[in-house]
Amino acid sequence: MKALKNNVVYEPIVEEKKTESGIIIPGSQNKPFDKGVVKYVGPEASQKEPDLVPGATVLVSKGSSTDIELDEKQLKIVKDEGIILIL
């Protein structure tokens, strides 16, 4: 697979919290951003930001991405402008 133009494909990291009694609480629902691992980077995005490479962990503005499913994996596509931070 190849990302085109300034698109970035990433796999979201789902952070869950457990209470003392063992109840799992999804943690990302009330955050203003998503966290994920970059899978594919379009050529325009990599020219703008050389550190944006597959394997990098990023924070993405919530609502700026599109959900896709590929080979039974949940992925997201975002334009490079939607990436807030490279960790």
C-alpha positions in Angstrom: 0.0 0.0 0.0 1.2 3.6 -0.7 -0.2 6.8 0.8 -0.7 9.5 -1.8 0.0 13.3 -1.7 0.0 14.6 1.9 -1.9 11.7 3.5 -0.7 9.7 6.4 -2.1 6.3 7.4 -1.8 5.4 11.1 -3.0 2.6 13.4 -4.7 4.1 16.5 -3.4 3.1 19.9 -6.3 2.3 22.2 -5.5 3.2 25.8 -7.6 1.5 28.4 -7.7 2.1 32.1 -8.7 -0.5 34.8 -10.4 0.3 38.0 -9.3 -1.4 41.2 -12.2 -3.9 40.7 -11.0 -4.7 37.2 -13.5 -2.8 35.2 -12.0 -1.5 31.9 -12.6 2.1 31.0 -11.8 3.3 27.5 -9.5 6.3 27.9 -9.5 8.0 24.5 -13.2 9.0 24.3 -12.9 12.3 26.2 -9.5 13.4 24.8 -9.2 16.1 22.1 -6.7 14.0 20.2 -5.9 10.4 19.0 -2.6 8.7 19.5 -1.3 6.3 16.9 1.6 4.6 15.1 2.3 5.7 11.5 2.1 3.0 8.9 2.3 4.8 5.6 3.4 8.4 4.6 2.6 10.2 1.4 5.5 11.8 -0.5 4.3 15.4 0.1 4.0 14.8 3.8 7.4 13.3 4.1 9.0 16.3 2.2 7.3 18.7 4.7 8.3 16.7 7.8 11.2 14.3 7.4 10.6 12.9 10.9 7.2 11.7 9.9 8.2 8.1 9.0 6.5 4.6 9.4 6.8 3.5 13.0 6.7 7.1 14.4 4.1 7.7 17.2 1.9 10.7 16.6 -0.9 12.7 18.2 -3.7 13.6 15.7 -6.4 16.2 16.1 -9.7 14.3 16.8 -12.1 14.6 14.0 -9.5 15.3 11.3 -9.1 11.6 10.3 -11.1 9.1 8.3 -11.6 5.5 9.6 -10.8 2.6 7.3 -10.5 -1.2 7.7 -7.7 -3.0 5.9 -7.0 -6.7 6.3 -9.2 -6.7 9.4 -7.1 -3.9 11.0 -8.7 -0.6 12.0 -6.6 2.2 10.5 -7.1 6.0 10.1 -6.1 8.4 7.2 -5.3 12.0 8.0 -3.8 14.9 6.1 -0.4 16.0 7.4 -2.0 19.2 8.8 -4.1 17.1 11.2 -1.0 15.8 13.0 -0.3 17.8 16.2 2.8 16.2 17.5 5.4 13.5 16.6 6.5 11.7 19.8 
